Amino acid sequence: FPSHDTIGNIEALLEVIPGAILFRDTKGKLKLSIPDSAKTSAEVSVATLTDDVLISGIEYSQPDANDKLNRVKLTYANSGKDFASDSYEYKNETYLAEDNGIVLSTEITLAGVSNIYQASGIAKAIVNETRIASYRFETSHQTLFLEPGDVVRLNSARNDIDRYVRITNMRMNEEFAIEIDAIAYDPSIYVYDSTVIENNYNRPQFDFSIGQVTGFGANLLTSTDALIGSIELTWTDADDIAVAEN
C-alpha cells in the first residue's frame, strides 16, 4: 500500500495469519504473537495475574448473538490462477445447529491472501473467533512488561476465576492503571487443516528468443568508377520475424 510505511505494509501482510496479534512499540519494533497448539497453556504463559496486581473486578462476556458467525465468504486474488479474483466459503455446521439453523454470515475481502490454503485458515479463524469469551480488567503498573499477544494465567480468588487468557490490547489510564482486554486462550481454533487440493493454472509459455538472419549478402549495383555507388543488401529472414496468436 503506497500510503503505508514499511512496517505498516509488513503489518498488512502478517494480519492474514490466523490468530496473529501484532504489537508495534514506540520504537517501531514489530512483535508477532501466534498461538502454539503444540504447547500447553502453562508452557506458553508468561505470567500469573493474581489479586496482588488486579485492582478491579474482571468483566467477563460471551459474544453477542449479533456478532456470532457460522459462515464466511472470503474473496482474494488467487496466485494459483494467475491472480484472478477467487473466493472461499466456510460453513460450520456445528455452530449452525447451535444457532438453531439461522445462517449468520459475512463477506470479507483480504488483499494479503493469495491461495486457497490461506483463505481456508483465515475463514475458519474468523468464524471461530466470534465464539470466544472476552475479558476486561485493570492491573497495577507492575504488569507493564506485558504486551498484546502474551498469554497469562488469570488467577483471582476474589473474582473466582482461574484460566488462561490472551491479551489483545493494553492501555494506561489517567490513574496510571493498566486497562487490559483479553480473550480466552484456545490455540485449537487457529489451524491450517484444509483438505482441498488446488491445481495451479498453467499460463501459456511463449518463446521470446530472437533468431538471427541468414544468407546475408552485399551486391554492388553501380560501377566502381561511379561518383556515387549503390549497394544491395540481401538476407533470409529468421522464422520468428512475425508472431501471430490464434
C-alpha positions as CSV (number, residue, x, y, z in Angstrom):
1,F,0.0,0.0,0.0
2,P,1.7,3.3,-1.1
3,S,0.1,5.2,1.8
4,H,1.7,2.9,4.4
5,D,5.2,3.0,5.7
6,T,7.4,-0.1,5.6
7,I,6.3,-1.6,8.9
8,G,2.7,-0.7,8.1
9,N,2.9,-2.8,4.9
10,I,4.5,-5.7,6.9
11,E,1.6,-5.5,9.3
12,A,-0.9,-5.7,6.5
13,L,0.8,-8.9,5.2
14,L,1.1,-10.5,8.7
15,E,-2.6,-9.8,9.5
16,V,-3.7,-12.7,7.3
17,I,-2.0,-15.2,9.6
18,P,-4.8,-17.0,11.6
19,G,-4.6,-16.0,15.3
20,A,-1.8,-13.4,14.8
21,I,-1.8,-10.5,17.2
22,L,0.6,-7.7,16.2
23,F,2.2,-5.2,18.6
24,R,4.2,-2.2,17.4
25,D,6.1,-0.4,20.1
26,T,7.1,3.2,20.2
27,K,10.5,2.5,18.6
28,G,8.9,0.9,15.5
29,K,9.7,-2.7,16.6
30,L,7.1,-5.2,15.4
31,K,6.1,-8.2,17.6
32,L,4.1,-11.1,16.2
33,S,2.3,-13.5,18.5
34,I,0.8,-16.7,17.1
35,P,-0.9,-19.4,19.2
36,D,1.1,-22.6,19.6
37,S,-1.1,-25.7,19.7
38,A,2.0,-27.9,20.3
39,K,2.4,-26.5,23.8
40,T,0.2,-26.4,26.8
41,S,-1.3,-23.2,28.1
42,A,1.0,-23.3,31.1
43,E,4.0,-23.6,28.8
44,V,3.2,-20.5,26.8
45,S,2.0,-18.4,29.7
46,V,4.4,-15.6,30.6
47,A,2.9,-14.5,33.9
48,T,0.2,-15.2,36.5
49,L,-2.0,-12.3,37.4
50,T,-3.4,-12.6,41.0
51,D,-5.3,-10.3,43.3
52,D,-2.0,-8.7,44.3
53,V,-1.9,-6.8,40.9
54,L,-5.6,-6.8,40.0
55,I,-7.1,-3.5,41.0
56,S,-10.6,-4.1,39.6
57,G,-13.2,-6.7,39.1
58,I,-13.0,-8.9,36.0
59,E,-15.6,-8.3,33.3
60,Y,-16.5,-11.5,31.5
61,S,-18.6,-11.5,28.4
62,Q,-19.7,-14.1,25.8
63,P,-20.0,-12.9,22.2
64,D,-23.3,-11.2,21.4
65,A,-25.6,-13.1,19.2
66,N,-25.4,-10.4,16.6
67,D,-21.6,-10.8,16.4
68,K,-21.5,-14.5,16.0
69,L,-20.8,-16.2,12.7
70,N,-21.3,-19.7,11.3
71,R,-20.5,-18.9,7.7
72,V,-18.0,-16.6,6.0
73,K,-17.1,-16.0,2.3
74,L,-13.6,-14.7,1.7
75,T,-12.6,-13.1,-1.6
76,Y,-9.0,-12.9,-2.6
77,A,-6.6,-12.8,-5.6
78,N,-5.6,-16.4,-6.3
79,S,-1.9,-16.7,-7.2
80,G,-2.6,-20.2,-8.4
81,K,-5.0,-18.8,-11.0
82,D,-2.8,-16.0,-12.4
83,F,-4.1,-13.8,-9.5
84,A,-7.7,-13.9,-10.8
85,S,-10.4,-13.0,-8.3
86,D,-11.5,-16.1,-6.4
87,S,-13.5,-16.9,-3.3
88,Y,-13.6,-19.5,-0.5
89,E,-16.7,-20.1,1.6
90,Y,-16.5,-21.8,5.0
91,K,-19.6,-23.2,6.8
92,N,-19.5,-24.6,10.3
93,E,-22.4,-27.0,10.7
94,T,-21.9,-27.3,14.5
95,Y,-22.3,-23.6,15.0
96,L,-25.2,-23.5,12.6
97,A,-27.0,-26.1,14.8
98,E,-26.2,-24.1,17.9
99,D,-27.8,-21.1,16.2
100,N,-31.0,-23.0,15.5
101,G,-30.3,-23.2,11.8
102,I,-30.1,-19.5,11.4
103,V,-27.3,-18.6,8.9
104,L,-25.1,-15.9,10.3
105,S,-22.7,-14.9,7.6
106,T,-20.4,-12.2,6.3
107,E,-18.3,-11.5,3.2
108,I,-14.7,-10.3,3.5
109,T,-12.0,-9.3,1.1
110,L,-8.4,-9.6,2.1
111,A,-5.5,-8.3,0.0
112,G,-2.9,-10.4,1.7
113,V,-4.5,-13.7,1.0
114,S,-3.1,-15.4,-2.2
115,N,-4.1,-19.0,-2.1
116,I,-6.9,-21.4,-1.0
117,Y,-5.0,-22.7,2.0
118,Q,-4.6,-19.2,3.4
119,A,-8.2,-18.5,2.6
120,S,-9.3,-21.6,4.4
121,G,-7.3,-20.9,7.6
122,I,-8.4,-17.3,7.8
123,A,-12.0,-18.0,7.1
124,K,-12.2,-20.7,9.9
125,A,-10.4,-18.4,12.3
126,I,-12.8,-15.5,11.6
127,V,-15.8,-17.8,12.4
128,N,-14.1,-19.4,15.5
129,E,-13.0,-16.0,17.0
130,T,-16.7,-14.9,17.1
131,R,-17.3,-17.6,19.7
132,I,-14.5,-16.7,22.1
133,A,-15.3,-15.3,25.5
134,S,-13.6,-11.9,26.3
135,Y,-12.3,-10.3,29.5
136,R,-11.6,-6.8,30.7
137,F,-9.8,-5.8,33.9
138,E,-7.3,-3.4,35.4
139,T,-3.9,-4.1,36.9
140,S,-1.2,-2.1,38.6
141,H,1.9,-0.7,36.8
142,Q,3.7,-3.9,37.7
143,T,2.3,-5.5,34.5
144,L,3.9,-3.0,32.2
145,F,6.2,-5.7,31.0
146,L,3.3,-7.5,29.3
147,E,2.5,-6.9,25.6
148,P,-0.5,-7.7,23.4
149,G,-0.3,-11.3,22.3
150,D,1.0,-12.5,25.6
151,V,-0.8,-15.4,27.3
152,V,-1.3,-15.0,31.0
153,R,-2.9,-17.0,33.8
154,L,-5.7,-15.1,35.3
155,N,-6.0,-16.4,38.8
156,S,-8.2,-14.4,41.2
157,A,-9.9,-15.8,44.3
158,R,-11.7,-12.5,44.7
159,N,-13.3,-13.0,41.2
160,D,-13.5,-16.8,41.5
161,I,-11.6,-17.3,38.2
162,D,-8.6,-19.4,37.2
163,R,-8.0,-19.6,33.4
164,Y,-5.6,-18.7,30.7
165,V,-6.3,-15.7,28.6
166,R,-4.6,-13.9,25.7
167,I,-4.0,-10.2,25.8
168,T,-5.4,-8.3,22.8
169,N,-5.0,-4.7,24.0
170,M,-3.3,-2.7,26.7
171,R,-3.6,1.0,27.7
172,M,-2.7,3.2,30.7
173,N,-5.5,5.4,32.1
174,E,-5.2,8.7,33.9
175,E,-4.7,7.0,37.2
176,F,-1.7,5.0,35.8
177,A,-3.6,1.8,36.0
178,I,-3.2,-0.7,33.1
179,E,-6.5,-1.5,31.3
180,I,-6.3,-4.9,29.7
181,D,-8.5,-6.5,27.1
182,A,-8.1,-10.3,26.6
183,I,-9.8,-13.3,25.1
184,A,-9.9,-16.9,26.2
185,Y,-6.8,-18.8,25.1
186,D,-7.6,-21.6,22.7
187,P,-5.0,-22.4,20.1
188,S,-7.0,-25.2,18.6
189,I,-9.2,-22.7,16.6
190,Y,-6.2,-21.5,14.6
191,V,-5.2,-24.4,12.4
192,Y,-4.5,-25.0,8.8
193,D,-6.4,-28.2,8.1
194,S,-7.6,-27.8,4.5
195,T,-8.0,-31.0,2.6
196,V,-8.6,-29.2,-0.7
197,I,-6.1,-29.8,-3.4
198,E,-6.0,-26.9,-5.9
199,N,-4.4,-27.3,-9.3
200,N,-2.4,-24.3,-10.4
201,Y,-3.4,-22.5,-13.5
202,N,-0.6,-23.0,-16.1
203,R,-0.1,-19.9,-18.1
204,P,0.9,-20.2,-21.8
205,Q,4.6,-20.4,-22.3
206,F,6.0,-18.2,-25.1
207,D,9.4,-18.3,-26.7
208,F,10.8,-14.8,-26.7
209,S,14.2,-15.7,-28.1
210,I,15.2,-13.8,-31.2
211,G,16.7,-15.6,-34.1
212,Q,19.4,-14.3,-36.4
213,V,19.1,-13.7,-40.1
214,T,21.0,-16.0,-42.5
215,G,22.3,-15.8,-46.0
216,F,23.5,-12.2,-45.6
217,G,25.0,-10.7,-48.8
218,A,26.0,-7.4,-50.4
219,N,26.0,-6.7,-54.2
220,L,27.4,-3.6,-55.8
221,L,24.8,-2.1,-58.2
222,T,27.0,0.6,-59.8
223,S,30.3,0.8,-61.4
224,T,33.3,1.0,-59.2
225,D,34.3,4.2,-61.1
226,A,30.9,6.0,-60.4
227,L,30.9,9.1,-58.1
228,I,28.1,7.7,-56.0
229,G,27.8,4.0,-55.5
230,S,24.8,1.8,-54.6
231,I,24.9,-1.5,-52.7
232,E,22.1,-4.0,-52.4
233,L,21.9,-5.9,-49.1
234,T,20.1,-9.3,-49.1
235,W,19.4,-11.8,-46.3
236,T,17.0,-14.6,-45.3
237,D,14.6,-13.7,-42.5
238,A,14.5,-15.7,-39.3
239,D,11.5,-17.8,-38.6
240,D,10.4,-15.6,-35.8
241,I,10.1,-12.4,-37.8
242,A,6.4,-12.3,-37.2
243,V,4.3,-13.6,-34.3
244,A,0.7,-14.5,-34.6
245,E,-1.7,-15.6,-31.8
246,N,-4.8,-17.6,-32.7
